[in-house]
Amino acid sequence: MDELLKKLIAQAKKKYINEFSKDFKTRLNERGLTLEDIIKSGGKIREDIIKERGLL
């Protein structure tokens, strides 16, 4: 019974992750963005915060 429960939970998690991934990609496409755009903007935000705090 425990093995069956573990398999069902694993399948549910995988399904959730796959659906989230599809939704995320759809939203990116709607906004004309790519993952690279998000990564670049995150890097710039990080750099700005570091400069603001005087750590760079």
mmCIF file of the N, C-alpha and C atoms, coordinates in Angstrom:
data_MODEL
# 
_entry.id   MODEL 
# 
loop_
_atom_site.group_PDB 
_atom_site.id 
_atom_site.type_symbol 
_atom_site.label_atom_id 
_atom_site.label_alt_id 
_atom_site.label_comp_id 
_atom_site.label_asym_id 
_atom_site.label_entity_id 
_atom_site.label_seq_id 
_atom_site.pdbx_PDB_ins_code 
_atom_site.Cartn_x 
_atom_site.Cartn_y 
_atom_site.Cartn_z 
_atom_site.occupancy 
_atom_site.B_iso_or_equiv 
_atom_site.pdbx_formal_charge 
_atom_site.auth_seq_id 
_atom_site.auth_comp_id 
_atom_site.auth_asym_id 
_atom_site.auth_atom_id 
_atom_site.pdbx_PDB_model_num 
ATOM 1   N N  . MET A 1 1  ? 0.823  -1.194 0.000   1.00 0.00 ? 1  MET A N  1 
ATOM 2   C CA . MET A 1 1  ? 0.000  0.000  0.000   1.00 0.00 ? 1  MET A CA 1 
ATOM 3   C C  . MET A 1 1  ? 0.866  1.256  0.000   1.00 0.00 ? 1  MET A C  1 
ATOM 4   N N  . ASP A 1 2  ? 1.946  1.252  0.789   1.00 0.00 ? 2  ASP A N  1 
ATOM 5   C CA . ASP A 1 2  ? 2.825  2.418  0.842   1.00 0.00 ? 2  ASP A CA 1 
ATOM 6   C C  . ASP A 1 2  ? 3.470  2.687  -0.513  1.00 0.00 ? 2  ASP A C  1 
ATOM 7   N N  . GLU A 1 3  ? 3.865  1.629  -1.211  1.00 0.00 ? 3  GLU A N  1 
ATOM 8   C CA . GLU A 1 3  ? 4.490  1.792  -2.525  1.00 0.00 ? 3  GLU A CA 1 
ATOM 9   C C  . GLU A 1 3  ? 3.506  2.404  -3.517  1.00 0.00 ? 3  GLU A C  1 
ATOM 10  N N  . LEU A 1 4  ? 2.278  1.949  -3.479  1.00 0.00 ? 4  LEU A N  1 
ATOM 11  C CA . LEU A 1 4  ? 1.253  2.491  -4.366  1.00 0.00 ? 4  LEU A CA 1 
ATOM 12  C C  . LEU A 1 4  ? 1.024  3.971  -4.072  1.00 0.00 ? 4  LEU A C  1 
ATOM 13  N N  . LEU A 1 5  ? 0.952  4.308  -2.815  1.00 0.00 ? 5  LEU A N  1 
ATOM 14  C CA . LEU A 1 5  ? 0.764  5.696  -2.411  1.00 0.00 ? 5  LEU A CA 1 
ATOM 15  C C  . LEU A 1 5  ? 1.936  6.555  -2.869  1.00 0.00 ? 5  LEU A C  1 
ATOM 16  N N  . LYS A 1 6  ? 3.154  6.055  -2.704  1.00 0.00 ? 6  LYS A N  1 
ATOM 17  C CA . LYS A 1 6  ? 4.346  6.781  -3.148  1.00 0.00 ? 6  LYS A CA 1 
ATOM 18  C C  . LYS A 1 6  ? 4.302  7.022  -4.653  1.00 0.00 ? 6  LYS A C  1 
ATOM 19  N N  . LYS A 1 7  ? 3.903  5.999  -5.409  1.00 0.00 ? 7  LYS A N  1 
ATOM 20  C CA . LYS A 1 7  ? 3.827  6.143  -6.866  1.00 0.00 ? 7  LYS A CA 1 
ATOM 21  C C  . LYS A 1 7  ? 2.769  7.162  -7.264  1.00 0.00 ? 7  LYS A C  1 
ATOM 22  N N  . LEU A 1 8  ? 1.630  7.133  -6.599  1.00 0.00 ? 8  LEU A N  1 
ATOM 23  C CA . LEU A 1 8  ? 0.565  8.088  -6.900  1.00 0.00 ? 8  LEU A CA 1 
ATOM 24  C C  . LEU A 1 8  ? 0.992  9.520  -6.584  1.00 0.00 ? 8  LEU A C  1 
ATOM 25  N N  . ILE A 1 9  ? 1.672  9.693  -5.471  1.00 0.00 ? 9  ILE A N  1 
ATOM 26  C CA . ILE A 1 9  ? 2.160  11.025 -5.095  1.00 0.00 ? 9  ILE A CA 1 
ATOM 27  C C  . ILE A 1 9  ? 3.193  11.509 -6.102  1.00 0.00 ? 9  ILE A C  1 
ATOM 28  N N  . ALA A 1 10 ? 4.106  10.637 -6.509  1.00 0.00 ? 10 ALA A N  1 
ATOM 29  C CA . ALA A 1 10 ? 5.132  11.002 -7.490  1.00 0.00 ? 10 ALA A CA 1 
ATOM 30  C C  . ALA A 1 10 ? 4.496  11.395 -8.818  1.00 0.00 ? 10 ALA A C  1 
ATOM 31  N N  . GLN A 1 11 ? 3.490  10.657 -9.244  1.00 0.00 ? 11 GLN A N  1 
ATOM 32  C CA . GLN A 1 11 ? 2.802  10.979 -10.495 1.00 0.00 ? 11 GLN A CA 1 
ATOM 33  C C  . GLN A 1 11 ? 2.087  12.323 -10.398 1.00 0.00 ? 11 GLN A C  1 
ATOM 34  N N  . ALA A 1 12 ? 1.461  12.579 -9.268  1.00 0.00 ? 12 ALA A N  1 
ATOM 35  C CA . ALA A 1 12 ? 0.753  13.847 -9.075  1.00 0.00 ? 12 ALA A CA 1 
ATOM 36  C C  . ALA A 1 12 ? 1.728  15.020 -9.089  1.00 0.00 ? 12 ALA A C  1 
ATOM 37  N N  . LYS A 1 13 ? 2.876  14.852 -8.452  1.00 0.00 ? 13 LYS A N  1 
ATOM 38  C CA . LYS A 1 13 ? 3.888  15.911 -8.445  1.00 0.00 ? 13 LYS A CA 1 
ATOM 39  C C  . LYS A 1 13 ? 4.397  16.172 -9.853  1.00 0.00 ? 13 LYS A C  1 
ATOM 40  N N  . LYS A 1 14 ? 4.674  15.108 -10.587 1.00 0.00 ? 14 LYS A N  1 
ATOM 41  C CA . LYS A 1 14 ? 5.179  15.252 -11.954 1.00 0.00 ? 14 LYS A CA 1 
ATOM 42  C C  . LYS A 1 14 ? 4.151  15.965 -12.829 1.00 0.00 ? 14 LYS A C  1 
ATOM 43  N N  . LYS A 1 15 ? 2.886  15.590 -12.690 1.00 0.00 ? 15 LYS A N  1 
ATOM 44  C CA . LYS A 1 15 ? 1.819  16.223 -13.463 1.00 0.00 ? 15 LYS A CA 1 
ATOM 45  C C  . LYS A 1 15 ? 1.724  17.706 -13.124 1.00 0.00 ? 15 LYS A C  1 
ATOM 46  N N  . TYR A 1 16 ? 1.810  18.044 -11.841 1.00 0.00 ? 16 TYR A N  1 
ATOM 47  C CA . TYR A 1 16 ? 1.742  19.441 -11.412 1.00 0.00 ? 16 TYR A CA 1 
ATOM 48  C C  . TYR A 1 16 ? 2.898  20.245 -11.999 1.00 0.00 ? 16 TYR A C  1 
ATOM 49  N N  . ILE A 1 17 ? 4.091  19.692 -11.941 1.00 0.00 ? 17 ILE A N  1 
ATOM 50  C CA . ILE A 1 17 ? 5.269  20.381 -12.473 1.00 0.00 ? 17 ILE A CA 1 
ATOM 51  C C  . ILE A 1 17 ? 5.132  20.587 -13.975 1.00 0.00 ? 17 ILE A C  1 
ATOM 52  N N  . ASN A 1 18 ? 4.677  19.569 -14.686 1.00 0.00 ? 18 ASN A N  1 
ATOM 53  C CA . ASN A 1 18 ? 4.502  19.685 -16.133 1.00 0.00 ? 18 ASN A CA 1 
ATOM 54  C C  . ASN A 1 18 ? 3.463  20.744 -16.491 1.00 0.00 ? 18 ASN A C  1 
ATOM 55  N N  . GLU A 1 19 ? 2.348  20.776 -15.762 1.00 0.00 ? 19 GLU A N  1 
ATOM 56  C CA . GLU A 1 19 ? 1.309  21.773 -16.017 1.00 0.00 ? 19 GLU A CA 1 
ATOM 57  C C  . GLU A 1 19 ? 1.814  23.177 -15.705 1.00 0.00 ? 19 GLU A C  1 
ATOM 58  N N  . PHE A 1 20 ? 2.555  23.324 -14.609 1.00 0.00 ? 20 PHE A N  1 
ATOM 59  C CA . PHE A 1 20 ? 3.115  24.626 -14.255 1.00 0.00 ? 20 PHE A CA 1 
ATOM 60  C C  . PHE A 1 20 ? 4.062  25.091 -15.351 1.00 0.00 ? 20 PHE A C  1 
ATOM 61  N N  . SER A 1 21 ? 4.895  24.184 -15.837 1.00 0.00 ? 21 SER A N  1 
ATOM 62  C CA . SER A 1 21 ? 5.853  24.515 -16.887 1.00 0.00 ? 21 SER A CA 1 
ATOM 63  C C  . SER A 1 21 ? 5.138  24.983 -18.153 1.00 0.00 ? 21 SER A C  1 
ATOM 64  N N  . LYS A 1 22 ? 4.082  24.286 -18.540 1.00 0.00 ? 22 LYS A N  1 
ATOM 65  C CA . LYS A 1 22 ? 3.323  24.672 -19.733 1.00 0.00 ? 22 LYS A CA 1 
ATOM 66  C C  . LYS A 1 22 ? 2.683  26.041 -19.545 1.00 0.00 ? 22 LYS A C  1 
ATOM 67  N N  . ASP A 1 23 ? 2.078  26.274 -18.380 1.00 0.00 ? 23 ASP A N  1 
ATOM 68  C CA . ASP A 1 23 ? 1.452  27.567 -18.091 1.00 0.00 ? 23 ASP A CA 1 
ATOM 69  C C  . ASP A 1 23 ? 2.483  28.687 -18.095 1.00 0.00 ? 23 ASP A C  1 
ATOM 70  N N  . PHE A 1 24 ? 3.640  28.432 -17.510 1.00 0.00 ? 24 PHE A N  1 
ATOM 71  C CA . PHE A 1 24 ? 4.698  29.437 -17.439 1.00 0.00 ? 24 PHE A CA 1 
ATOM 72  C C  . PHE A 1 24 ? 5.177  29.799 -18.841 1.00 0.00 ? 24 PHE A C  1 
ATOM 73  N N  . LYS A 1 25 ? 5.407  28.789 -19.668 1.00 0.00 ? 25 LYS A N  1 
ATOM 74  C CA . LYS A 1 25 ? 5.855  29.038 -21.045 1.00 0.00 ? 25 LYS A CA 1 
ATOM 75  C C  . LYS A 1 25 ? 4.798  29.804 -21.833 1.00 0.00 ? 25 LYS A C  1 
ATOM 76  N N  . THR A 1 26 ? 3.531  29.476 -21.617 1.00 0.00 ? 26 THR A N  1 
ATOM 77  C CA . THR A 1 26 ? 2.443  30.179 -22.296 1.00 0.00 ? 26 THR A CA 1 
ATOM 78  C C  . THR A 1 26 ? 2.432  31.647 -21.899 1.00 0.00 ? 26 THR A C  1 
ATOM 79  N N  . ARG A 1 27 ? 2.579  31.919 -20.616 1.00 0.00 ? 27 ARG A N  1 
ATOM 80  C CA . ARG A 1 27 ? 2.585  33.309 -20.140 1.00 0.00 ? 27 ARG A CA 1 
ATOM 81  C C  . ARG A 1 27 ? 3.786  34.075 -20.677 1.00 0.00 ? 27 ARG A C  1 
ATOM 82  N N  . LEU A 1 28 ? 4.933  33.418 -20.757 1.00 0.00 ? 28 LEU A N  1 
ATOM 83  C CA . LEU A 1 28 ? 6.105  34.070 -21.335 1.00 0.00 ? 28 LEU A CA 1 
ATOM 84  C C  . LEU A 1 28 ? 5.841  34.444 -22.787 1.00 0.00 ? 28 LEU A C  1 
ATOM 85  N N  . ASN A 1 29 ? 5.297  33.505 -23.545 1.00 0.00 ? 29 ASN A N  1 
ATOM 86  C CA . ASN A 1 29 ? 5.012  33.756 -24.958 1.00 0.00 ? 29 ASN A CA 1 
ATOM 87  C C  . ASN A 1 29 ? 3.998  34.877 -25.133 1.00 0.00 ? 29 ASN A C  1 
ATOM 88  N N  . GLU A 1 30 ? 2.996  34.943 -24.263 1.00 0.00 ? 30 GLU A N  1 
ATOM 89  C CA . GLU A 1 30 ? 1.994  36.008 -24.333 1.00 0.00 ? 30 GLU A CA 1 
ATOM 90  C C  . GLU A 1 30 ? 2.632  37.374 -24.153 1.00 0.00 ? 30 GLU A C  1 
ATOM 91  N N  . ARG A 1 31 ? 3.676  37.434 -23.356 1.00 0.00 ? 31 ARG A N  1 
ATOM 92  C CA . ARG A 1 31 ? 4.354  38.705 -23.087 1.00 0.00 ? 31 ARG A CA 1 
ATOM 93  C C  . ARG A 1 31 ? 5.554  38.925 -24.000 1.00 0.00 ? 31 ARG A C  1 
ATOM 94  N N  . GLY A 1 32 ? 5.813  37.981 -24.891 1.00 0.00 ? 32 GLY A N  1 
ATOM 95  C CA . GLY A 1 32 ? 6.937  38.113 -25.815 1.00 0.00 ? 32 GLY A CA 1 
ATOM 96  C C  . GLY A 1 32 ? 8.279  37.981 -25.122 1.00 0.00 ? 32 GLY A C  1 
ATOM 97  N N  . LEU A 1 33 ? 8.344  37.186 -24.078 1.00 0.00 ? 33 LEU A N  1 
ATOM 98  C CA . LEU A 1 33 ? 9.578  37.013 -23.319 1.00 0.00 ? 33 LEU A CA 1 
ATOM 99  C C  . LEU A 1 33 ? 10.127 35.604 -23.485 1.00 0.00 ? 33 LEU A C  1 
ATOM 100 N N  . THR A 1 34 ? 11.401 35.458 -23.135 1.00 0.00 ? 34 THR A N  1 
ATOM 101 C CA . THR A 1 34 ? 12.037 34.143 -23.094 1.00 0.00 ? 34 THR A CA 1 
ATOM 102 C C  . THR A 1 34 ? 12.638 33.958 -21.709 1.00 0.00 ? 34 THR A C  1 
ATOM 103 N N  . LEU A 1 35 ? 13.039 32.745 -21.414 1.00 0.00 ? 35 LEU A N  1 
ATOM 104 C CA . LEU A 1 35 ? 13.711 32.498 -20.136 1.00 0.00 ? 35 LEU A CA 1 
ATOM 105 C C  . LEU A 1 35 ? 14.998 33.302 -20.048 1.00 0.00 ? 35 LEU A C  1 
ATOM 106 N N  . GLU A 1 36 ? 15.679 33.452 -21.178 1.00 0.00 ? 36 GLU A N  1 
ATOM 107 C CA . GLU A 1 36 ? 16.918 34.232 -21.191 1.00 0.00 ? 36 GLU A CA 1 
ATOM 108 C C  . GLU A 1 36 ? 16.657 35.677 -20.782 1.00 0.00 ? 36 GLU A C  1 
ATOM 109 N N  . ASP A 1 37 ? 15.532 36.245 -21.244 1.00 0.00 ? 37 ASP A N  1 
ATOM 110 C CA . ASP A 1 37 ? 15.169 37.615 -20.865 1.00 0.00 ? 37 ASP A CA 1 
ATOM 111 C C  . ASP A 1 37 ? 14.991 37.736 -19.356 1.00 0.00 ? 37 ASP A C  1 
ATOM 112 N N  . ILE A 1 38 ? 14.334 36.769 -18.769 1.00 0.00 ? 38 ILE A N  1 
ATOM 113 C CA . ILE A 1 38 ? 14.097 36.788 -17.323 1.00 0.00 ? 38 ILE A CA 1 
ATOM 114 C C  . ILE A 1 38 ? 15.406 36.642 -16.566 1.00 0.00 ? 38 ILE A C  1 
ATOM 115 N N  . ILE A 1 39 ? 16.265 35.756 -17.033 1.00 0.00 ? 39 ILE A N  1 
ATOM 116 C CA . ILE A 1 39 ? 17.562 35.554 -16.380 1.00 0.00 ? 39 ILE A CA 1 
ATOM 117 C C  . ILE A 1 39 ? 18.394 36.824 -16.455 1.00 0.00 ? 39 ILE A C  1 
ATOM 118 N N  . LYS A 1 40 ? 18.410 37.463 -17.622 1.00 0.00 ? 40 LYS A N  1 
ATOM 119 C CA . LYS A 1 40 ? 19.173 38.708 -17.784 1.00 0.00 ? 40 LYS A CA 1 
ATOM 120 C C  . LYS A 1 40 ? 18.631 39.806 -16.875 1.00 0.00 ? 40 LYS A C  1 
ATOM 121 N N  . SER A 1 41 ? 17.304 39.946 -16.816 1.00 0.00 ? 41 SER A N  1 
ATOM 122 C CA . SER A 1 41 ? 16.731 40.999 -15.976 1.00 0.00 ? 41 SER A CA 1 
ATOM 123 C C  . SER A 1 41 ? 17.001 40.715 -14.502 1.00 0.00 ? 41 SER A C  1 
ATOM 124 N N  . GLY A 1 42 ? 16.983 39.434 -14.120 1.00 0.00 ? 42 GLY A N  1 
ATOM 125 C CA . GLY A 1 42 ? 17.306 39.073 -12.738 1.00 0.00 ? 42 GLY A CA 1 
ATOM 126 C C  . GLY A 1 42 ? 18.740 39.417 -12.391 1.00 0.00 ? 42 GLY A C  1 
ATOM 127 N N  . GLY A 1 43 ? 19.641 39.198 -13.335 1.00 0.00 ? 43 GLY A N  1 
ATOM 128 C CA . GLY A 1 43 ? 21.046 39.539 -13.126 1.00 0.00 ? 43 GLY A CA 1 
ATOM 129 C C  . GLY A 1 43 ? 21.231 41.035 -12.966 1.00 0.00 ? 43 GLY A C  1 
ATOM 130 N N  . LYS A 1 44 ? 20.510 41.815 -13.775 1.00 0.00 ? 44 LYS A N  1 
ATOM 131 C CA . LYS A 1 44 ? 20.607 43.271 -13.681 1.00 0.00 ? 44 LYS A CA 1 
ATOM 132 C C  . LYS A 1 44 ? 20.051 43.755 -12.346 1.00 0.00 ? 44 LYS A C  1 
ATOM 133 N N  . ILE A 1 45 ? 18.928 43.206 -11.928 1.00 0.00 ? 45 ILE A N  1 
ATOM 134 C CA . ILE A 1 45 ? 18.340 43.587 -10.637 1.00 0.00 ? 45 ILE A CA 1 
ATOM 135 C C  . ILE A 1 45 ? 19.309 43.264 -9.507  1.00 0.00 ? 45 ILE A C  1 
ATOM 136 N N  . ARG A 1 46 ? 19.910 42.089 -9.567  1.00 0.00 ? 46 ARG A N  1 
ATOM 137 C CA . ARG A 1 46 ? 20.885 41.680 -8.543  1.00 0.00 ? 46 ARG A CA 1 
ATOM 138 C C  . ARG A 1 46 ? 22.064 42.653 -8.513  1.00 0.00 ? 46 ARG A C  1 
ATOM 139 N N  . GLU A 1 47 ? 22.560 42.997 -9.692  1.00 0.00 ? 47 GLU A N  1 
ATOM 140 C CA . GLU A 1 47 ? 23.691 43.927 -9.787  1.00 0.00 ? 47 GLU A CA 1 
ATOM 141 C C  . GLU A 1 47 ? 23.321 45.291 -9.210  1.00 0.00 ? 47 GLU A C  1 
ATOM 142 N N  . ASP A 1 48 ? 22.115 45.774 -9.518  1.00 0.00 ? 48 ASP A N  1 
ATOM 143 C CA . ASP A 1 48 ? 21.661 47.067 -8.991  1.00 0.00 ? 48 ASP A CA 1 
ATOM 144 C C  . ASP A 1 48 ? 21.569 47.047 -7.467  1.00 0.00 ? 48 ASP A C  1 
ATOM 145 N N  . ILE A 1 49 ? 21.066 45.958 -6.909  1.00 0.00 ? 49 ILE A N  1 
ATOM 146 C CA . ILE A 1 49 ? 20.951 45.840 -5.451  1.00 0.00 ? 49 ILE A CA 1 
ATOM 147 C C  . ILE A 1 49 ? 22.334 45.835 -4.812  1.00 0.00 ? 49 ILE A C  1 
ATOM 148 N N  . ILE A 1 50 ? 23.257 45.099 -5.395  1.00 0.00 ? 50 ILE A N  1 
ATOM 149 C CA . ILE A 1 50 ? 24.622 45.031 -4.855  1.00 0.00 ? 50 ILE A CA 1 
ATOM 150 C C  . ILE A 1 50 ? 25.270 46.409 -4.897  1.00 0.00 ? 50 ILE A C  1 
ATOM 151 N N  . LYS A 1 51 ? 25.099 47.125 -6.002  1.00 0.00 ? 51 LYS A N  1 
ATOM 152 C CA . LYS A 1 51 ? 25.658 48.479 -6.108  1.00 0.00 ? 51 LYS A CA 1 
ATOM 153 C C  . LYS A 1 51 ? 25.030 49.403 -5.073  1.00 0.00 ? 51 LYS A C  1 
ATOM 154 N N  . GLU A 1 52 ? 23.712 49.305 -4.923  1.00 0.00 ? 52 GLU A N  1 
ATOM 155 C CA . GLU A 1 52 ? 22.985 50.153 -3.981  1.00 0.00 ? 52 GLU A CA 1 
ATOM 156 C C  . GLU A 1 52 ? 23.469 49.942 -2.553  1.00 0.00 ? 52 GLU A C  1 
ATOM 157 N N  . ARG A 1 53 ? 23.771 48.715 -2.217  1.00 0.00 ? 53 ARG A N  1 
ATOM 158 C CA . ARG A 1 53 ? 24.224 48.401 -0.861  1.00 0.00 ? 53 ARG A CA 1 
ATOM 159 C C  . ARG A 1 53 ? 25.722 48.598 -0.691  1.00 0.00 ? 53 ARG A C  1 
ATOM 160 N N  . GLY A 1 54 ? 26.391 48.975 -1.757  1.00 0.00 ? 54 GLY A N  1 
ATOM 161 C CA . GLY A 1 54 ? 27.821 49.233 -1.676  1.00 0.00 ? 54 GLY A CA 1 
ATOM 162 C C  . GLY A 1 54 ? 28.666 47.988 -1.523  1.00 0.00 ? 54 GLY A C  1 
ATOM 163 N N  . LEU A 1 55 ? 28.179 46.871 -2.007  1.00 0.00 ? 55 LEU A N  1 
ATOM 164 C CA . LEU A 1 55 ? 28.920 45.624 -1.882  1.00 0.00 ? 55 LEU A CA 1 
ATOM 165 C C  . LEU A 1 55 ? 29.795 45.351 -3.098  1.00 0.00 ? 55 LEU A C  1 
ATOM 166 N N  . LEU A 1 56 ? 29.671 46.183 -4.124  1.00 0.00 ? 56 LEU A N  1 
ATOM 167 C CA . LEU A 1 56 ? 30.440 45.947 -5.347  1.00 0.00 ? 56 LEU A CA 1 
ATOM 168 C C  . LEU A 1 56 ? 31.431 47.044 -5.577  1.00 0.00 ? 56 LEU A C  1 
# 
